[in-house]
Amino acid sequence: MFIIPIEKGNPLRNTPYLVYGLIAVNIIVFIYTFFVLDFELTVAQYGFTPSHPEVLTSFTSMFMHAGILHIIGNMFFMYMFGDNVEDVSGILIFPVVYVLCGLGGTGLHYLLNMNSEIPCVGASGAISGLVGMYMVLFPNAHVDIVFYLRTWVIAEIHAKATGAILAWFGMQTVLGLISFFANDVPIFSIAFWAHVGGLLTGCFLGFLLRLMGIEAKPPHKVVKIERKEEGAFWCPHCGKPNEFLNFGKYLCEDCGARFVFSKEVEKELW
């Protein structure tokens, strides 16, 4: 069973050009390394191998991926959480924190797997860092915790970003611990500690930005909160519990955020 946090309606103030650019770069590099070059040789040369650490590969490994599902998953999380982080941090700070998160993920993976001969590739550490920053910058945002068993959704819980992302963080930590004893099983060959290291780095950087006075402002657009049933909900910006439980339009008296609490339309799957 896997836990995946899904962001629910956090509007942007600005277009996330850097996120779009990073997604494009990662896809181009993936296509070139996977379909043009000798993939295994390229991974061996530019992937980060803990037993032979190099400064160069700690950077190049961030832009390489092991397969279609790997890059789709990473770019999905980049798009879902990275755009809001860029919106707050700005075009000068965002690329710096992105790289630092990637190095933080690679660093923890290295410390816990120093003898590993397996090259590590992927933007997972950097993107996990963006998820950690999102949690710190938008702790009250609406995020669903979706529980998957293989490809089936078995449960869905509506939560604040803090709860949802900490649940995902707990799962990554547990899987990382299991990988010490079952690293010959394919799923446990994933660099879970890079996810943990990246997220912890992102949390630290998020708190650092807030200490510098850089934090999320109330959205100037109306936030749409979709749920299947009426019930308790909270302001997506400041977290204040709403006194009204019915579908409709609301204005938070504390922070001024405007939002619409509306019924979610069931989408037919084809």
N, C-alpha and C positions, 0 to 999 in steps of 0.2 A: 504494500500500500504506500502511496506517495501523497504528500501534501503540496499543493501549489497555491500561492496567494495570487488572487486576481483583482487588480485595481478596478474600482467602480466609480467612474465619473469624477475626475479631478481636472477641471479645465485649465488651460494654459493662458498666460498673458502674452507670450511671445512664441514665434515659430522656432522649434528646436532644430536649427540647421546643423549643429554639431552632431546630434544624435543621428539625424538622417545621413550625414557624411560618414560617421563611423559604421553605420549599417552597410552603406554602399561599399566602403573599403573592405570590410570583413567579407562581404559576398564576393567581391572581385578577387580578393586573395584566395578565397576558398575555391572558386572556379579555376583559377590559374594553377594552384598547387594540386588540386584533385584531378583535373582533367587534362592539363598541359604537361606539368612536370611529373617526374617519378615521385609519387606521393610518399612512399615509405622512406625513400632516401632524403626527401626534403624535410620530413618530420624528424628523422634522425639527426639532421644537420641543424635545423632551426627550432626544434622543440626543446623545452627545458628538461634536461636530464639531471635529477638530483645528485647522482653519483659523480657527475662532471659538470658542476654549475658554471655558467658563464653569464656575464653581464648582458651580452648581446642577445642570447636566447631567452633571457628573462623578459625581454621586450618583444622579440619576434614571435614568441610562442603565444602571445596575447591575440595575435591576428590570424591564427591558424585554427582549423577545426577538423575533427576526426571523421565527420560524415554529415549527411544531409540533416538528420534529426538533431545532431549536435548544434549545427549553426542555426537551424530554425528555432530551436528552443532558446538559445542565447539571444538571438535578435528579437524574439518575442518579448523577453524580459527587458531587454534594452529599450525597446519602444514603449513598453508599458510603464516602466518606472523612471527611465533615464530622462524622458522629456521634461518631467516636472522638476527633476534635480537640476537640469540645465537651466530651466526657467528661473530658478532661485539663485543659483550660483553664478550664472552669466558666462559669456563666451571666453573670458580669460581664465577663470578659475576652473571651469568644468573639465577641460582636457587635462589639467594638472591632477585633479582629484581622481579622474578616471584611471590615469596611469599609476598613481599611488595605490589605488585600490587593487589594481592588477598585481603590482609588486608585493603588496601585503598578502594577497592570496598565494602567490608563488612562494613567498618567504615562509609561510606556515607549512605549506606542502613540503618544502625543502627540509625544514627542521624536523619534521616527523617521518620523512622518507629519505634520509641522506644516502642510503645504500641502494636506492632503486635505480635500475638501469632502464626503466621505461620512460620514454620522452613524454612530457606533459604538454598538451596544446589546448588552446581555447581561451575565450574571453570571459569564462565563467567567474574568475576571481574579481575582475574589474566590474562586471555586471552585478555580482553579489554585493560589491561595495556600493554600487548605486542604490541597490535595494535597501542596504543599511542606512544610507544617507536619507533615502525617502522616508524611512521609519522615523528618523530623528526630526526631519524637517516638516513632515506631515503626519504626526502621530495619531491624529483623529480622523484621517481620511477613511472613507468606506472601502474596505478590502474584504473580499470573500475568501474564506479558507475552503478550498475544494479538495475532497479526498478521492483519490483515484485508486482503483484496483485494476491493474493493467491499463486498459483504455476506457474502463467504465467509471462513471461518476457514482460513488456510493453515498456521499453525503456532502452537504454544503452549509457552511456556517457564516453568517454575516458578522463581521468584526471590525474593530478599528485596525489601522495599519500596524500599530504596535503589537497587538495580539496575534494577528495573522502572520506577520513576518517573524516574530519570535517562535511561533509554532513551526514554521519552515526551518528556521535556524536550529531548533531542537532536533528536527528530523535529520538535517545534514550532519549534526554532531554525532547522533546515534549511528548513522550509516558510516561515518568516518571511523568510529570506534570498532564497528563490526568489520570494516575493511582490513584492520590489522590482523584478523584471524581468518578472513575468507577472501584474500586478494586474488585468488585463482578463479573466483567466480566472476564472470564478465561484468555484471552490474556493479560489483564492489571494486572494480579497477578504475572507476571514476574518481577523480581527484576531489573528494568531498572536503578535504581539509583546505583546499584552495577556496572553496565556497565559504567556509567558516572564516578563514583568514581575511578574505575580501570583505565580508560583511562586518567583521569587527573593525577593520580599517575604515570602512565607510561610516560606521557609527561614530568613531573618534573624529573623523573629518567633519561630519555633520554637526557634532557638538562644538567643534572648533569654529565653524562658520557662524553658529548662533552666538558664540562668545564675541565674535567680531561684529555682531549686529546684522549679519546676513541671514534672514529667515523668511519663510513664506508669508506673503501678504494675503489678506482676504481676496478671493477670486472676484474679478470685476464682471465675470460672466455668471449666469445662473447655473448652479450645479443641479444636475438631474440625478435623483436617487430613485432607482427602480427596485421595487420589491413585489413579491407575489401577493402578499397580504398586508393589511394595515397593522401597525404595531409601533412599539417604541423605536425611536431613532434619535440621532444626535447631530449637532451641527458639524458638517464635514470639515470645518476649519478650526474652531476653538474647542469642539467636543462637548459643548453645553447640551444636556438632555432637553429635548423639546417637550413642552407642556401639552402639545396637541398630537394625537396619534393618527389622525385621519389623513387621507391623501389630499394634497393641495399645495398651494404656494406659501412659503414661509420666509421671514426675514429674522436673522439672529440679532437680538437686541444687544448682545455682548460685543460681537466683532463686525456686524454689518453684512455678513455673507447672505446671499440670496439663494434659495434652492427650492426645487420642486420635488415633492414626495409623490411618486406616481406608481401606478400598477404596471408591473412588467408584463409585456406581451409574450406569450409562449411562442417560441420559434420552432417551427417544424424542421427536423433534421432530414436531409435528403441523402 
